[in-house]
Amino acid sequence: MGVLLSVQGVYKEFSGDKLFEPVSFIVKDHDRMAILGANGTGKSTLIKMILNQEERSGGDIVISKNVKVGYLSQDVIEDNNHTLYEEAMTVYSKVIQDENKLKEIGKKLEENPYDEELLKDYSTKQDDFESEGGYEYKYKIAMILNMFSFSKEDYDRKISTFSGGEKTRVAFAKLLLMNPDLLIMDEPTNHLDIISIEWLEDYLSTYQGAVLFVSHDIAFVKKLANRILDIENHVYTCYNCNYENFARMKKERYENLVQQYKAQEEKKEKLKKFITFYMPKPRFASRAKDREKKLERLEENSIDDPTKNHARHVSMGLQGNIREGKKLIEFKDVGIGYDKPLVNHIDFTLCGRDHLAIMGANGTGKSTFGKVLLNELRPLCGEIRRYFHMTMGVLRQDIRSYQDEETLFEYFRNLYPKMSNEDIYGGLGRYAFTYEEANEKRLCDLSGGELMRIEILHLSLEDYDLLLLDEPTNHLDMMSISELVDALNQYTGTLVIVSHDRDFVDKTCDKLLYLYNGRGYYYNGPYSEFRDKELVQIMNEEKARIQEENKQKREEKKQNQEAKNSEYLQNKKKTRNTREAPEKIMEKIDKAEKKKKELSDLCSLPEYYQDTNKLNDVAEKMKALDDEISLLYEQLEQAM
């Protein structure tokens, strides 16, 4: 198909100020283009302009003819009254319309089987239905929903009852059912657990269409992107390479700009000195004026200081009190949960200055483990030994929002009355808030990333022995995540991080507790090493166990079917000796065929086609009726 999307000279202005300068790029078949940049730089705005959801201030955007576009927003799916299955069915609204039309024409053909117009119309609709995947759409829905770990019990659940992560999975499932040529995604890994993220990576790696996506998940970008569109200082730059080469080239570009700026400023300084020294002297005034013109031209074409808008460093400055290697908490065959265990067999010791990551799929017990660690919840079984009284700081996943109209400085001034103004400004400065922002920014106007920095600042103002951070990279852009990595690596206390961000975890944690299938796996090393050395084997063993269970079920079903067949043959043999009148046998045939039609009609009802168990039950009954009808026809032949 070639070029799917062309963006030429597109820019966005607000009140005369450009959000970003004109940007031009194209997306071709099989491209995997990541859009990177700090929060608030216009990445989502660019996506919305491409989708015609927001007006552009200038430039041209062209989506090639017949290109099917799929879009996953940060907001995912709004609450509605649809069940999961009904929401999935919305993808096939045209197919369902054709299916209903076919049924209508079919009923008319029963009355007029030789009507040429009806036959022609039926043939056309049938071709459309088949080309759109009409004969397999129910199977596709079941397959994709199963891929995203939705059970049959979930089919009848209302979308409004789903969590954010579940809604994200629903949205993805719908997109994959659409099978678009161009898939556009805004922060696709938000709300997904690690298993879903890695499954999505594998799926998109072999996806036949093109992918354009915004993401702060470095591991996800590294895995997928073959092109990078990066925005910095209001300017988009396109890199036709993967993330590793992009990071290297961007660093080199920055270093070159720094050198160019230094050379430029040195040249300016020399020109200024020459002008200042020689301009008052009539003999050299003309030369000084020439230098003045050179300086003017240089000023007009000069580059800005690249260090001015470079990453502002964040420093936590925390000091833990417990010595490195000292036993803090020991878990011995611990089981955690509420009414029933979520995780069993947790065995490990947490020591001073350990950096421990807690990872696993959603619903495996990560938050529950956090409550047990904080002594907010008792274990169901096993033994927990606490060797020291520790002060513990917590960063919750759902960060609080503020309604306060007061500025950042006023807030911390009131909260910590004993702190000096210099210490407050210094603390805010360490978390990348300037003096002006401290006095002007109101708490109620803070972005998600700014709120996260405020929460971490709260932690830094207390003296904690242990920090529990639940999804600390949520709401943070790549720059802020990089700063947080540096800050946590300087922390001298004990650190426990719950996260799905694999790159972040690998950079900050050297120990791992992985929760999988009701068991806690402790590993003395980073996640990536555990995944390569042990996780694959663990999941293969679990897969083999499930396959064995399915094999046993199939064997049991086979044996049951053989028993039914044997019973059928015996009944058939008995009936051969029993002769009934042809009229009586015909009545039985009519009754059986009527029953078969009733069962067939049931398959079109939602409570049946949404339930595989009910469909299988109907199929078995229809098979039994077919056998009965065949036997009755044999009897009829013998009786006549």
Helices and strands as residue ranges (DSSP letters): E 3-14, E 17-28, E 32-36, H 43-50, E 58-63, E 69-72, H 84-89, G 90-92, H 93-111, H 116-131, H 137-147, G 152-156, G 159-161, H 164-178, E 182-186, H 194-205, E 210-214, H 218-224, E 227-232, E 235-239, H 243-278, G 282-284, H 285-300, E 327-337, E 341-351, E 355-360, H 366-373, E 381-386, E 392-395, H 408-415, H 421-430, H 435-440, G 443-445, H 448-460, E 466-470, H 478-490, E 494-498, H 502-508, E 511-516, E 519-523, H 527-530, I 531-535, H 536-576, H 582-602, H 606-609, H 612-639
